[in-house]
Amino acid sequence: MSKIDIGINEQDRLSIAEGLKRLLADSYTLYLQTHNFHWNVVGPQFRELHLMFEEHYTELATAVDDIAERIRTLDVVAPGTYKQLASLSSIEEVEGVPAGREMVDILTDSHEKVVKCCREVLKVAQAADDESTAALVSDRMRVHEKTAWMLRALNQ
């Protein structure tokens, strides 16, 4: 097997991959949280929230694949178990089934945590002149910022 040579030194590649692992963990945890809320939401906003959560988790399913594949492109193993992802994530699991409005607040907070993670990874990628990671992370940040804005608007 040949050694990776994509113009990013090994230490930078490993640092970027570590940040991407955290982003993957946060994104996957948010995916699970959103899917859980999609299944279990009830109340007067049921239809609206049920459909919106489905849109969100569907988008996140593609995102986690893109992030994991970028980690692999950097020649690092992507975390793939619940245990690994839970240990890396800044998003905490939710116990029980909150009311719809609380689900919206929880998801808003979770999307904002992903945005913060994106900002951290983006700095490392930019410092290493890793445009591919920077583009991916910047795109993810934009999606999560917009989603958090839309969620915040629901509970005002």
Chimera marker file (.cmm) of the C-alpha trace (Angstrom):
<marker_set name="trace">
<marker id="1" x="0.000" y="0.000" z="0.000" r="1" g="1" b="0" radius="0.5"/>
<marker id="2" x="1.336" y="3.416" z="-0.875" r="1" g="1" b="0" radius="0.5"/>
<marker id="3" x="1.821" y="6.242" z="1.596" r="1" g="1" b="0" radius="0.5"/>
<marker id="4" x="-0.643" y="9.133" z="1.465" r="1" g="1" b="0" radius="0.5"/>
<marker id="5" x="0.755" y="12.296" z="-0.150" r="1" g="1" b="0" radius="0.5"/>
<marker id="6" x="-1.972" y="14.910" z="-0.690" r="1" g="1" b="0" radius="0.5"/>
<marker id="7" x="0.053" y="17.976" z="0.263" r="1" g="1" b="0" radius="0.5"/>
<marker id="8" x="-0.949" y="18.074" z="3.932" r="1" g="1" b="0" radius="0.5"/>
<marker id="9" x="1.685" y="17.036" z="6.455" r="1" g="1" b="0" radius="0.5"/>
<marker id="10" x="0.936" y="14.114" z="8.747" r="1" g="1" b="0" radius="0.5"/>
<marker id="11" x="0.469" y="16.124" z="11.945" r="1" g="1" b="0" radius="0.5"/>
<marker id="12" x="-1.999" y="18.485" z="10.238" r="1" g="1" b="0" radius="0.5"/>
<marker id="13" x="-3.863" y="15.536" z="8.688" r="1" g="1" b="0" radius="0.5"/>
<marker id="14" x="-4.196" y="13.898" z="12.087" r="1" g="1" b="0" radius="0.5"/>
<marker id="15" x="-5.313" y="17.134" z="13.766" r="1" g="1" b="0" radius="0.5"/>
<marker id="16" x="-7.907" y="17.779" z="11.077" r="1" g="1" b="0" radius="0.5"/>
<marker id="17" x="-9.145" y="14.178" z="11.300" r="1" g="1" b="0" radius="0.5"/>
<marker id="18" x="-9.512" y="14.474" z="15.093" r="1" g="1" b="0" radius="0.5"/>
<marker id="19" x="-11.675" y="17.556" z="14.632" r="1" g="1" b="0" radius="0.5"/>
<marker id="20" x="-13.692" y="15.809" z="11.947" r="1" g="1" b="0" radius="0.5"/>
<marker id="21" x="-14.226" y="12.859" z="14.303" r="1" g="1" b="0" radius="0.5"/>
<marker id="22" x="-15.819" y="15.256" z="16.810" r="1" g="1" b="0" radius="0.5"/>
<marker id="23" x="-17.918" y="16.775" z="14.030" r="1" g="1" b="0" radius="0.5"/>
<marker id="24" x="-18.986" y="13.297" z="12.927" r="1" g="1" b="0" radius="0.5"/>
<marker id="25" x="-19.914" y="12.388" z="16.497" r="1" g="1" b="0" radius="0.5"/>
<marker id="26" x="-21.925" y="15.565" z="17.014" r="1" g="1" b="0" radius="0.5"/>
<marker id="27" x="-23.633" y="15.161" z="13.639" r="1" g="1" b="0" radius="0.5"/>
<marker id="28" x="-24.489" y="11.508" z="14.244" r="1" g="1" b="0" radius="0.5"/>
<marker id="29" x="-25.783" y="12.227" z="17.734" r="1" g="1" b="0" radius="0.5"/>
<marker id="30" x="-27.913" y="15.039" z="16.311" r="1" g="1" b="0" radius="0.5"/>
<marker id="31" x="-29.151" y="12.645" z="13.609" r="1" g="1" b="0" radius="0.5"/>
<marker id="32" x="-30.255" y="10.144" z="16.273" r="1" g="1" b="0" radius="0.5"/>
<marker id="33" x="-31.799" y="12.868" z="18.427" r="1" g="1" b="0" radius="0.5"/>
<marker id="34" x="-33.745" y="14.255" z="15.455" r="1" g="1" b="0" radius="0.5"/>
<marker id="35" x="-34.899" y="10.801" z="14.365" r="1" g="1" b="0" radius="0.5"/>
<marker id="36" x="-36.040" y="10.028" z="17.912" r="1" g="1" b="0" radius="0.5"/>
<marker id="37" x="-38.040" y="13.255" z="18.057" r="1" g="1" b="0" radius="0.5"/>
<marker id="38" x="-39.534" y="12.540" z="14.605" r="1" g="1" b="0" radius="0.5"/>
<marker id="39" x="-40.824" y="9.207" z="15.870" r="1" g="1" b="0" radius="0.5"/>
<marker id="40" x="-42.114" y="10.454" z="19.201" r="1" g="1" b="0" radius="0.5"/>
<marker id="41" x="-43.426" y="13.997" z="18.724" r="1" g="1" b="0" radius="0.5"/>
<marker id="42" x="-47.087" y="14.570" z="19.677" r="1" g="1" b="0" radius="0.5"/>
<marker id="43" x="-49.303" y="17.574" z="20.169" r="1" g="1" b="0" radius="0.5"/>
<marker id="44" x="-50.775" y="20.440" z="18.170" r="1" g="1" b="0" radius="0.5"/>
<marker id="45" x="-47.657" y="20.884" z="15.989" r="1" g="1" b="0" radius="0.5"/>
<marker id="46" x="-47.350" y="17.153" z="15.310" r="1" g="1" b="0" radius="0.5"/>
<marker id="47" x="-47.582" y="17.223" z="11.515" r="1" g="1" b="0" radius="0.5"/>
<marker id="48" x="-45.338" y="20.236" z="11.040" r="1" g="1" b="0" radius="0.5"/>
<marker id="49" x="-42.648" y="18.974" z="13.426" r="1" g="1" b="0" radius="0.5"/>
<marker id="50" x="-42.864" y="15.350" z="12.278" r="1" g="1" b="0" radius="0.5"/>
<marker id="51" x="-42.259" y="16.359" z="8.652" r="1" g="1" b="0" radius="0.5"/>
<marker id="52" x="-39.591" y="18.934" z="9.493" r="1" g="1" b="0" radius="0.5"/>
<marker id="53" x="-37.656" y="16.490" z="11.672" r="1" g="1" b="0" radius="0.5"/>
<marker id="54" x="-37.757" y="13.969" z="8.818" r="1" g="1" b="0" radius="0.5"/>
<marker id="55" x="-36.232" y="16.550" z="6.450" r="1" g="1" b="0" radius="0.5"/>
<marker id="56" x="-33.524" y="17.269" z="9.007" r="1" g="1" b="0" radius="0.5"/>
<marker id="57" x="-32.525" y="13.687" z="9.766" r="1" g="1" b="0" radius="0.5"/>
<marker id="58" x="-32.522" y="12.812" z="6.063" r="1" g="1" b="0" radius="0.5"/>
<marker id="59" x="-30.092" y="15.662" z="5.380" r="1" g="1" b="0" radius="0.5"/>
<marker id="60" x="-27.963" y="14.617" z="8.358" r="1" g="1" b="0" radius="0.5"/>
<marker id="61" x="-27.750" y="11.014" z="7.093" r="1" g="1" b="0" radius="0.5"/>
<marker id="62" x="-25.959" y="12.252" z="3.984" r="1" g="1" b="0" radius="0.5"/>
<marker id="63" x="-23.803" y="14.617" z="6.029" r="1" g="1" b="0" radius="0.5"/>
<marker id="64" x="-22.435" y="11.942" z="8.360" r="1" g="1" b="0" radius="0.5"/>
<marker id="65" x="-21.398" y="9.875" z="5.360" r="1" g="1" b="0" radius="0.5"/>
<marker id="66" x="-19.612" y="12.857" z="3.798" r="1" g="1" b="0" radius="0.5"/>
<marker id="67" x="-17.775" y="13.633" z="7.045" r="1" g="1" b="0" radius="0.5"/>
<marker id="68" x="-16.747" y="10.005" z="7.617" r="1" g="1" b="0" radius="0.5"/>
<marker id="69" x="-15.504" y="9.716" z="4.046" r="1" g="1" b="0" radius="0.5"/>
<marker id="70" x="-13.410" y="12.881" z="4.464" r="1" g="1" b="0" radius="0.5"/>
<marker id="71" x="-11.817" y="11.326" z="7.553" r="1" g="1" b="0" radius="0.5"/>
<marker id="72" x="-10.992" y="8.239" z="5.476" r="1" g="1" b="0" radius="0.5"/>
<marker id="73" x="-9.644" y="10.434" z="2.668" r="1" g="1" b="0" radius="0.5"/>
<marker id="74" x="-7.188" y="11.804" z="5.230" r="1" g="1" b="0" radius="0.5"/>
<marker id="75" x="-6.120" y="8.173" z="5.846" r="1" g="1" b="0" radius="0.5"/>
<marker id="76" x="-7.588" y="7.964" z="9.343" r="1" g="1" b="0" radius="0.5"/>
<marker id="77" x="-10.133" y="5.424" z="10.594" r="1" g="1" b="0" radius="0.5"/>
<marker id="78" x="-13.568" y="6.971" z="11.151" r="1" g="1" b="0" radius="0.5"/>
<marker id="79" x="-15.320" y="6.193" z="14.444" r="1" g="1" b="0" radius="0.5"/>
<marker id="80" x="-18.288" y="3.943" z="13.820" r="1" g="1" b="0" radius="0.5"/>
<marker id="81" x="-19.675" y="2.613" z="17.072" r="1" g="1" b="0" radius="0.5"/>
<marker id="82" x="-22.136" y="4.201" z="19.481" r="1" g="1" b="0" radius="0.5"/>
<marker id="83" x="-19.503" y="4.032" z="22.199" r="1" g="1" b="0" radius="0.5"/>
<marker id="84" x="-16.883" y="5.823" z="20.104" r="1" g="1" b="0" radius="0.5"/>
<marker id="85" x="-19.319" y="8.472" z="18.882" r="1" g="1" b="0" radius="0.5"/>
<marker id="86" x="-20.775" y="9.084" z="22.345" r="1" g="1" b="0" radius="0.5"/>
<marker id="87" x="-17.305" y="9.622" z="23.806" r="1" g="1" b="0" radius="0.5"/>
<marker id="88" x="-16.520" y="12.248" z="21.148" r="1" g="1" b="0" radius="0.5"/>
<marker id="89" x="-19.840" y="14.113" z="21.050" r="1" g="1" b="0" radius="0.5"/>
<marker id="90" x="-20.623" y="17.388" z="22.836" r="1" g="1" b="0" radius="0.5"/>
<marker id="91" x="-24.346" y="16.694" z="22.450" r="1" g="1" b="0" radius="0.5"/>
<marker id="92" x="-25.943" y="14.876" z="25.364" r="1" g="1" b="0" radius="0.5"/>
<marker id="93" x="-28.639" y="12.258" z="25.008" r="1" g="1" b="0" radius="0.5"/>
<marker id="94" x="-32.153" y="13.240" z="25.994" r="1" g="1" b="0" radius="0.5"/>
<marker id="95" x="-33.972" y="11.116" z="28.547" r="1" g="1" b="0" radius="0.5"/>
<marker id="96" x="-37.679" y="10.523" z="28.056" r="1" g="1" b="0" radius="0.5"/>
<marker id="97" x="-39.875" y="12.241" z="25.486" r="1" g="1" b="0" radius="0.5"/>
<marker id="98" x="-40.006" y="16.015" z="25.824" r="1" g="1" b="0" radius="0.5"/>
<marker id="99" x="-42.928" y="18.117" z="24.590" r="1" g="1" b="0" radius="0.5"/>
<marker id="100" x="-42.752" y="19.402" z="21.019" r="1" g="1" b="0" radius="0.5"/>
<marker id="101" x="-41.662" y="22.919" z="21.985" r="1" g="1" b="0" radius="0.5"/>
<marker id="102" x="-38.897" y="21.489" z="24.173" r="1" g="1" b="0" radius="0.5"/>
<marker id="103" x="-37.790" y="19.220" z="21.320" r="1" g="1" b="0" radius="0.5"/>
<marker id="104" x="-37.405" y="22.319" z="19.170" r="1" g="1" b="0" radius="0.5"/>
<marker id="105" x="-35.329" y="24.030" z="21.881" r="1" g="1" b="0" radius="0.5"/>
<marker id="106" x="-33.142" y="20.951" z="22.356" r="1" g="1" b="0" radius="0.5"/>
<marker id="107" x="-32.543" y="20.609" z="18.622" r="1" g="1" b="0" radius="0.5"/>
<marker id="108" x="-31.752" y="24.318" z="18.339" r="1" g="1" b="0" radius="0.5"/>
<marker id="109" x="-29.103" y="23.941" z="21.031" r="1" g="1" b="0" radius="0.5"/>
<marker id="110" x="-27.717" y="20.814" z="19.368" r="1" g="1" b="0" radius="0.5"/>
<marker id="111" x="-27.430" y="22.492" z="15.959" r="1" g="1" b="0" radius="0.5"/>
<marker id="112" x="-25.634" y="25.406" z="17.610" r="1" g="1" b="0" radius="0.5"/>
<marker id="113" x="-23.174" y="22.963" z="19.216" r="1" g="1" b="0" radius="0.5"/>
<marker id="114" x="-22.466" y="21.513" z="15.783" r="1" g="1" b="0" radius="0.5"/>
<marker id="115" x="-21.843" y="25.032" z="14.460" r="1" g="1" b="0" radius="0.5"/>
<marker id="116" x="-19.307" y="25.627" z="17.241" r="1" g="1" b="0" radius="0.5"/>
<marker id="117" x="-17.581" y="22.353" z="16.419" r="1" g="1" b="0" radius="0.5"/>
<marker id="118" x="-17.487" y="23.346" z="12.744" r="1" g="1" b="0" radius="0.5"/>
<marker id="119" x="-15.798" y="26.631" z="13.637" r="1" g="1" b="0" radius="0.5"/>
<marker id="120" x="-13.069" y="24.777" z="15.542" r="1" g="1" b="0" radius="0.5"/>
<marker id="121" x="-12.413" y="22.310" z="12.722" r="1" g="1" b="0" radius="0.5"/>
<marker id="122" x="-12.503" y="25.071" z="10.113" r="1" g="1" b="0" radius="0.5"/>
<marker id="123" x="-9.664" y="26.945" z="11.850" r="1" g="1" b="0" radius="0.5"/>
<marker id="124" x="-7.464" y="23.852" z="11.850" r="1" g="1" b="0" radius="0.5"/>
<marker id="125" x="-8.262" y="23.042" z="8.208" r="1" g="1" b="0" radius="0.5"/>
<marker id="126" x="-7.597" y="26.601" z="7.064" r="1" g="1" b="0" radius="0.5"/>
<marker id="127" x="-4.288" y="26.737" z="8.951" r="1" g="1" b="0" radius="0.5"/>
<marker id="128" x="-3.222" y="23.533" z="7.147" r="1" g="1" b="0" radius="0.5"/>
<marker id="129" x="-4.367" y="24.869" z="3.750" r="1" g="1" b="0" radius="0.5"/>
<marker id="130" x="-6.847" y="21.973" z="3.521" r="1" g="1" b="0" radius="0.5"/>
<marker id="131" x="-9.422" y="23.509" z="1.208" r="1" g="1" b="0" radius="0.5"/>
<marker id="132" x="-11.387" y="20.266" z="0.816" r="1" g="1" b="0" radius="0.5"/>
<marker id="133" x="-12.069" y="19.952" z="4.534" r="1" g="1" b="0" radius="0.5"/>
<marker id="134" x="-12.645" y="23.701" z="4.860" r="1" g="1" b="0" radius="0.5"/>
<marker id="135" x="-15.275" y="23.604" z="2.099" r="1" g="1" b="0" radius="0.5"/>
<marker id="136" x="-17.044" y="20.596" z="3.636" r="1" g="1" b="0" radius="0.5"/>
<marker id="137" x="-17.053" y="22.092" z="7.125" r="1" g="1" b="0" radius="0.5"/>
<marker id="138" x="-18.106" y="25.533" z="5.891" r="1" g="1" b="0" radius="0.5"/>
<marker id="139" x="-21.039" y="23.980" z="4.048" r="1" g="1" b="0" radius="0.5"/>
<marker id="140" x="-22.028" y="22.023" z="7.158" r="1" g="1" b="0" radius="0.5"/>
<marker id="141" x="-21.802" y="25.148" z="9.308" r="1" g="1" b="0" radius="0.5"/>
<marker id="142" x="-24.110" y="27.048" z="6.944" r="1" g="1" b="0" radius="0.5"/>
<marker id="143" x="-26.726" y="24.247" z="7.065" r="1" g="1" b="0" radius="0.5"/>
<marker id="144" x="-26.679" y="24.085" z="10.876" r="1" g="1" b="0" radius="0.5"/>
<marker id="145" x="-26.802" y="27.860" z="11.310" r="1" g="1" b="0" radius="0.5"/>
<marker id="146" x="-29.838" y="28.070" z="9.029" r="1" g="1" b="0" radius="0.5"/>
<marker id="147" x="-31.553" y="25.119" z="10.696" r="1" g="1" b="0" radius="0.5"/>
<marker id="148" x="-30.990" y="26.617" z="14.164" r="1" g="1" b="0" radius="0.5"/>
<marker id="149" x="-32.458" y="29.920" z="12.960" r="1" g="1" b="0" radius="0.5"/>
<marker id="150" x="-35.549" y="28.169" z="11.584" r="1" g="1" b="0" radius="0.5"/>
<marker id="151" x="-36.007" y="26.173" z="14.777" r="1" g="1" b="0" radius="0.5"/>
<marker id="152" x="-35.620" y="29.284" z="16.952" r="1" g="1" b="0" radius="0.5"/>
<marker id="153" x="-38.312" y="31.006" z="14.874" r="1" g="1" b="0" radius="0.5"/>
<marker id="154" x="-40.805" y="28.231" z="15.727" r="1" g="1" b="0" radius="0.5"/>
<marker id="155" x="-40.751" y="28.947" z="19.450" r="1" g="1" b="0" radius="0.5"/>
<marker id="156" x="-40.890" y="32.741" z="19.394" r="1" g="1" b="0" radius="0.5"/>
<link id1="1" id2="2" r="1" g="1" b="0" radius="0.2"/>
<link id1="2" id2="3" r="1" g="1" b="0" radius="0.2"/>
<link id1="3" id2="4" r="1" g="1" b="0" radius="0.2"/>
<link id1="4" id2="5" r="1" g="1" b="0" radius="0.2"/>
<link id1="5" id2="6" r="1" g="1" b="0" radius="0.2"/>
<link id1="6" id2="7" r="1" g="1" b="0" radius="0.2"/>
<link id1="7" id2="8" r="1" g="1" b="0" radius="0.2"/>
<link id1="8" id2="9" r="1" g="1" b="0" radius="0.2"/>
<link id1="9" id2="10" r="1" g="1" b="0" radius="0.2"/>
<link id1="10" id2="11" r="1" g="1" b="0" radius="0.2"/>
<link id1="11" id2="12" r="1" g="1" b="0" radius="0.2"/>
<link id1="12" id2="13" r="1" g="1" b="0" radius="0.2"/>
<link id1="13" id2="14" r="1" g="1" b="0" radius="0.2"/>
<link id1="14" id2="15" r="1" g="1" b="0" radius="0.2"/>
<link id1="15" id2="16" r="1" g="1" b="0" radius="0.2"/>
<link id1="16" id2="17" r="1" g="1" b="0" radius="0.2"/>
<link id1="17" id2="18" r="1" g="1" b="0" radius="0.2"/>
<link id1="18" id2="19" r="1" g="1" b="0" radius="0.2"/>
<link id1="19" id2="20" r="1" g="1" b="0" radius="0.2"/>
<link id1="20" id2="21" r="1" g="1" b="0" radius="0.2"/>
<link id1="21" id2="22" r="1" g="1" b="0" radius="0.2"/>
<link id1="22" id2="23" r="1" g="1" b="0" radius="0.2"/>
<link id1="23" id2="24" r="1" g="1" b="0" radius="0.2"/>
<link id1="24" id2="25" r="1" g="1" b="0" radius="0.2"/>
<link id1="25" id2="26" r="1" g="1" b="0" radius="0.2"/>
<link id1="26" id2="27" r="1" g="1" b="0" radius="0.2"/>
<link id1="27" id2="28" r="1" g="1" b="0" radius="0.2"/>
<link id1="28" id2="29" r="1" g="1" b="0" radius="0.2"/>
<link id1="29" id2="30" r="1" g="1" b="0" radius="0.2"/>
<link id1="30" id2="31" r="1" g="1" b="0" radius="0.2"/>
<link id1="31" id2="32" r="1" g="1" b="0" radius="0.2"/>
<link id1="32" id2="33" r="1" g="1" b="0" radius="0.2"/>
<link id1="33" id2="34" r="1" g="1" b="0" radius="0.2"/>
<link id1="34" id2="35" r="1" g="1" b="0" radius="0.2"/>
<link id1="35" id2="36" r="1" g="1" b="0" radius="0.2"/>
<link id1="36" id2="37" r="1" g="1" b="0" radius="0.2"/>
<link id1="37" id2="38" r="1" g="1" b="0" radius="0.2"/>
<link id1="38" id2="39" r="1" g="1" b="0" radius="0.2"/>
<link id1="39" id2="40" r="1" g="1" b="0" radius="0.2"/>
<link id1="40" id2="41" r="1" g="1" b="0" radius="0.2"/>
<link id1="41" id2="42" r="1" g="1" b="0" radius="0.2"/>
<link id1="42" id2="43" r="1" g="1" b="0" radius="0.2"/>
<link id1="43" id2="44" r="1" g="1" b="0" radius="0.2"/>
<link id1="44" id2="45" r="1" g="1" b="0" radius="0.2"/>
<link id1="45" id2="46" r="1" g="1" b="0" radius="0.2"/>
<link id1="46" id2="47" r="1" g="1" b="0" radius="0.2"/>
<link id1="47" id2="48" r="1" g="1" b="0" radius="0.2"/>
<link id1="48" id2="49" r="1" g="1" b="0" radius="0.2"/>
<link id1="49" id2="50" r="1" g="1" b="0" radius="0.2"/>
<link id1="50" id2="51" r="1" g="1" b="0" radius="0.2"/>
<link id1="51" id2="52" r="1" g="1" b="0" radius="0.2"/>
<link id1="52" id2="53" r="1" g="1" b="0" radius="0.2"/>
<link id1="53" id2="54" r="1" g="1" b="0" radius="0.2"/>
<link id1="54" id2="55" r="1" g="1" b="0" radius="0.2"/>
<link id1="55" id2="56" r="1" g="1" b="0" radius="0.2"/>
<link id1="56" id2="57" r="1" g="1" b="0" radius="0.2"/>
<link id1="57" id2="58" r="1" g="1" b="0" radius="0.2"/>
<link id1="58" id2="59" r="1" g="1" b="0" radius="0.2"/>
<link id1="59" id2="60" r="1" g="1" b="0" radius="0.2"/>
<link id1="60" id2="61" r="1" g="1" b="0" radius="0.2"/>
<link id1="61" id2="62" r="1" g="1" b="0" radius="0.2"/>
<link id1="62" id2="63" r="1" g="1" b="0" radius="0.2"/>
<link id1="63" id2="64" r="1" g="1" b="0" radius="0.2"/>
<link id1="64" id2="65" r="1" g="1" b="0" radius="0.2"/>
<link id1="65" id2="66" r="1" g="1" b="0" radius="0.2"/>
<link id1="66" id2="67" r="1" g="1" b="0" radius="0.2"/>
<link id1="67" id2="68" r="1" g="1" b="0" radius="0.2"/>
<link id1="68" id2="69" r="1" g="1" b="0" radius="0.2"/>
<link id1="69" id2="70" r="1" g="1" b="0" radius="0.2"/>
<link id1="70" id2="71" r="1" g="1" b="0" radius="0.2"/>
<link id1="71" id2="72" r="1" g="1" b="0" radius="0.2"/>
<link id1="72" id2="73" r="1" g="1" b="0" radius="0.2"/>
<link id1="73" id2="74" r="1" g="1" b="0" radius="0.2"/>
<link id1="74" id2="75" r="1" g="1" b="0" radius="0.2"/>
<link id1="75" id2="76" r="1" g="1" b="0" radius="0.2"/>
<link id1="76" id2="77" r="1" g="1" b="0" radius="0.2"/>
<link id1="77" id2="78" r="1" g="1" b="0" radius="0.2"/>
<link id1="78" id2="79" r="1" g="1" b="0" radius="0.2"/>
<link id1="79" id2="80" r="1" g="1" b="0" radius="0.2"/>
<link id1="80" id2="81" r="1" g="1" b="0" radius="0.2"/>
<link id1="81" id2="82" r="1" g="1" b="0" radius="0.2"/>
<link id1="82" id2="83" r="1" g="1" b="0" radius="0.2"/>
<link id1="83" id2="84" r="1" g="1" b="0" radius="0.2"/>
<link id1="84" id2="85" r="1" g="1" b="0" radius="0.2"/>
<link id1="85" id2="86" r="1" g="1" b="0" radius="0.2"/>
<link id1="86" id2="87" r="1" g="1" b="0" radius="0.2"/>
<link id1="87" id2="88" r="1" g="1" b="0" radius="0.2"/>
<link id1="88" id2="89" r="1" g="1" b="0" radius="0.2"/>
<link id1="89" id2="90" r="1" g="1" b="0" radius="0.2"/>
<link id1="90" id2="91" r="1" g="1" b="0" radius="0.2"/>
<link id1="91" id2="92" r="1" g="1" b="0" radius="0.2"/>
<link id1="92" id2="93" r="1" g="1" b="0" radius="0.2"/>
<link id1="93" id2="94" r="1" g="1" b="0" radius="0.2"/>
<link id1="94" id2="95" r="1" g="1" b="0" radius="0.2"/>
<link id1="95" id2="96" r="1" g="1" b="0" radius="0.2"/>
<link id1="96" id2="97" r="1" g="1" b="0" radius="0.2"/>
<link id1="97" id2="98" r="1" g="1" b="0" radius="0.2"/>
<link id1="98" id2="99" r="1" g="1" b="0" radius="0.2"/>
<link id1="99" id2="100" r="1" g="1" b="0" radius="0.2"/>
<link id1="100" id2="101" r="1" g="1" b="0" radius="0.2"/>
<link id1="101" id2="102" r="1" g="1" b="0" radius="0.2"/>
<link id1="102" id2="103" r="1" g="1" b="0" radius="0.2"/>
<link id1="103" id2="104" r="1" g="1" b="0" radius="0.2"/>
<link id1="104" id2="105" r="1" g="1" b="0" radius="0.2"/>
<link id1="105" id2="106" r="1" g="1" b="0" radius="0.2"/>
<link id1="106" id2="107" r="1" g="1" b="0" radius="0.2"/>
<link id1="107" id2="108" r="1" g="1" b="0" radius="0.2"/>
<link id1="108" id2="109" r="1" g="1" b="0" radius="0.2"/>
<link id1="109" id2="110" r="1" g="1" b="0" radius="0.2"/>
<link id1="110" id2="111" r="1" g="1" b="0" radius="0.2"/>
<link id1="111" id2="112" r="1" g="1" b="0" radius="0.2"/>
<link id1="112" id2="113" r="1" g="1" b="0" radius="0.2"/>
<link id1="113" id2="114" r="1" g="1" b="0" radius="0.2"/>
<link id1="114" id2="115" r="1" g="1" b="0" radius="0.2"/>
<link id1="115" id2="116" r="1" g="1" b="0" radius="0.2"/>
<link id1="116" id2="117" r="1" g="1" b="0" radius="0.2"/>
<link id1="117" id2="118" r="1" g="1" b="0" radius="0.2"/>
<link id1="118" id2="119" r="1" g="1" b="0" radius="0.2"/>
<link id1="119" id2="120" r="1" g="1" b="0" radius="0.2"/>
<link id1="120" id2="121" r="1" g="1" b="0" radius="0.2"/>
<link id1="121" id2="122" r="1" g="1" b="0" radius="0.2"/>
<link id1="122" id2="123" r="1" g="1" b="0" radius="0.2"/>
<link id1="123" id2="124" r="1" g="1" b="0" radius="0.2"/>
<link id1="124" id2="125" r="1" g="1" b="0" radius="0.2"/>
<link id1="125" id2="126" r="1" g="1" b="0" radius="0.2"/>
<link id1="126" id2="127" r="1" g="1" b="0" radius="0.2"/>
<link id1="127" id2="128" r="1" g="1" b="0" radius="0.2"/>
<link id1="128" id2="129" r="1" g="1" b="0" radius="0.2"/>
<link id1="129" id2="130" r="1" g="1" b="0" radius="0.2"/>
<link id1="130" id2="131" r="1" g="1" b="0" radius="0.2"/>
<link id1="131" id2="132" r="1" g="1" b="0" radius="0.2"/>
<link id1="132" id2="133" r="1" g="1" b="0" radius="0.2"/>
<link id1="133" id2="134" r="1" g="1" b="0" radius="0.2"/>
<link id1="134" id2="135" r="1" g="1" b="0" radius="0.2"/>
<link id1="135" id2="136" r="1" g="1" b="0" radius="0.2"/>
<link id1="136" id2="137" r="1" g="1" b="0" radius="0.2"/>
<link id1="137" id2="138" r="1" g="1" b="0" radius="0.2"/>
<link id1="138" id2="139" r="1" g="1" b="0" radius="0.2"/>
<link id1="139" id2="140" r="1" g="1" b="0" radius="0.2"/>
<link id1="140" id2="141" r="1" g="1" b="0" radius="0.2"/>
<link id1="141" id2="142" r="1" g="1" b="0" radius="0.2"/>
<link id1="142" id2="143" r="1" g="1" b="0" radius="0.2"/>
<link id1="143" id2="144" r="1" g="1" b="0" radius="0.2"/>
<link id1="144" id2="145" r="1" g="1" b="0" radius="0.2"/>
<link id1="145" id2="146" r="1" g="1" b="0" radius="0.2"/>
<link id1="146" id2="147" r="1" g="1" b="0" radius="0.2"/>
<link id1="147" id2="148" r="1" g="1" b="0" radius="0.2"/>
<link id1="148" id2="149" r="1" g="1" b="0" radius="0.2"/>
<link id1="149" id2="150" r="1" g="1" b="0" radius="0.2"/>
<link id1="150" id2="151" r="1" g="1" b="0" radius="0.2"/>
<link id1="151" id2="152" r="1" g="1" b="0" radius="0.2"/>
<link id1="152" id2="153" r="1" g="1" b="0" radius="0.2"/>
<link id1="153" id2="154" r="1" g="1" b="0" radius="0.2"/>
<link id1="154" id2="155" r="1" g="1" b="0" radius="0.2"/>
<link id1="155" id2="156" r="1" g="1" b="0" radius="0.2"/>
</marker_set>
